[in-house]
Amino acid sequence: MKETPIVKAVQLKASELGWRLYRNNVGRLQAKTGQWVQYGLCVGSSDLIGWRTRVVTPDMVGQPIAQFVAVEVKTDTGTLTEEQIAFLATVRLAGGVAMMVRSEGELR
């Protein structure tokens, strides 16, 4: 299966879980003026970026918060780049949820 249908299936499953994930295309293109324009968060950032709502424990006043989520989608044969590994690790270290999935069933 190609990556795009997997990305869409993962987004649908994430919505069922109450998560909000948005496509994050990363790259650069050359404008008509010849100037290069970069887009996306950063090199290595995940395919899907968003949040899941968490309820803070009573000792933290019980307020809901948005927890950052980064999901890198790969096909059966896809592998993570060093930049993607570093991005996922950085998100985890900061308290976010970061994972690589090959199907919507792998969301956790």
C-alpha positions in Angstrom: 0.0 0.0 0.0 1.2 3.5 -0.7 1.7 6.0 2.1 -1.1 8.4 1.3 -3.9 6.0 1.9 -2.2 4.9 5.2 -2.0 8.5 6.3 -5.7 9.1 5.6 -6.6 5.9 7.5 -4.4 7.0 10.4 -6.1 10.4 10.5 -9.5 8.8 10.6 -8.6 6.5 13.4 -7.0 9.3 15.3 -10.2 11.3 15.1 -12.1 8.3 16.5 -9.7 8.4 19.5 -10.4 12.1 19.9 -7.0 13.2 18.5 -6.5 15.9 16.0 -3.7 15.2 13.5 -2.8 17.4 10.5 -0.7 16.6 7.5 2.8 18.1 7.7 4.5 18.1 4.3 8.1 19.0 4.5 10.3 20.1 1.6 11.2 23.0 -0.5 10.4 24.4 -3.9 11.6 27.1 -6.2 9.3 30.0 -6.7 9.0 31.7 -10.1 11.4 34.4 -8.8 14.0 31.7 -8.4 14.0 31.9 -4.6 13.8 28.7 -2.7 10.9 28.4 -0.3 10.9 25.8 2.6 7.7 24.4 4.0 6.7 22.2 6.8 7.9 22.3 10.4 11.5 21.1 10.0 13.6 18.4 8.3 12.7 15.2 10.0 9.3 16.3 11.4 6.6 13.8 11.3 3.9 13.2 8.6 1.1 14.0 11.0 1.3 16.6 13.7 -1.3 17.5 16.2 -2.6 16.9 19.8 -4.7 14.6 22.0 -6.6 16.0 24.9 -5.6 14.8 28.3 -7.2 15.5 31.6 -4.7 16.7 34.2 -4.7 14.8 37.5 -6.5 16.4 40.5 -3.2 17.6 41.9 -2.9 19.7 38.8 -6.4 21.3 39.1 -8.1 18.8 36.7 -7.8 21.0 33.6 -7.7 19.4 30.2 -4.5 20.0 28.2 -3.4 19.4 24.7 -0.5 16.9 24.5 1.6 17.2 21.4 1.4 14.2 19.0 3.8 13.3 16.2 3.1 10.3 14.0 5.5 9.2 11.2 3.7 7.0 8.7 5.7 4.3 6.8 4.8 1.7 4.3 5.7 -2.0 5.0 9.2 -1.3 3.6 9.7 2.2 4.7 12.4 3.1 7.2 13.0 6.2 9.4 15.7 8.7 8.6 18.2 9.8 11.2 16.4 13.2 11.3 13.0 11.5 11.8 14.4 9.4 14.7 15.8 12.5 16.3 12.5 14.4 15.9 10.5 11.6 17.5 12.9 11.3 20.3 12.8 15.1 21.0 9.0 15.0 21.1 9.1 12.1 23.6 11.7 13.8 25.8 9.5 16.9 25.9 6.5 14.8 27.2 4.7 14.5 23.8 3.5 11.3 22.1 5.7 10.3 19.2 5.5 7.1 17.1 6.0 5.5 13.8 3.1 3.5 12.4 2.5 1.3 9.3 -1.3 1.2 9.8 -4.1 2.9 11.7 -4.3 -0.1 14.0 -0.9 0.8 15.5 -2.1 4.1 17.0 -1.9 3.9 20.8 
